[in-house]
Amino acid sequence: MRWVVVTLLAGLLALSGSVASAKDKVPCKKVKEAIAAGKTRDQVAQELGTRVERVDKCMHKKAKADASGPTGAAVSADDEDAED
């Protein structure tokens, strides 16, 4: 009888883990579009059914990509020439 309870609890935990990970499957593209439309991160999270941390993560990726874009490489190359 005890193993039945343990098995049911293990199944319940496995199921709840998959539901939690489904909230992280919102595409960053949708998050970025909503932010560009002027919504706050809390509004975006509620509208898309995800966590605020997921919105922050998507926006952090965007900021990282903007900083390492072609203009960032050109600036660092100009800085190296100025030191000569």
C-alpha positions, 0 to 999 in steps of 0.5 A: 500500500505504501508503494502506491502512495509513493508512486502517486506522489511521484507522478504528481510531482512529475506532472507539476514539474512539466506544467511549470516548465510550460510557462517558460515556453513563451517565445521571446519574440512575443515578449519583445513585441508586447514590450515594444507596444508599451506594456510593462513587464508585469502586464506582459507576463500576465497577458502571456501567462508566464512569469516576470522572470521570463520577461526579464530574461527575454529583455536581457537577451535583447540588451546583450544582442544590441551591445554585441552587434556590429556597432559594438565591434566597430567601436572597440576597433576604433578604440584599438586604433586610437591607442597606437 
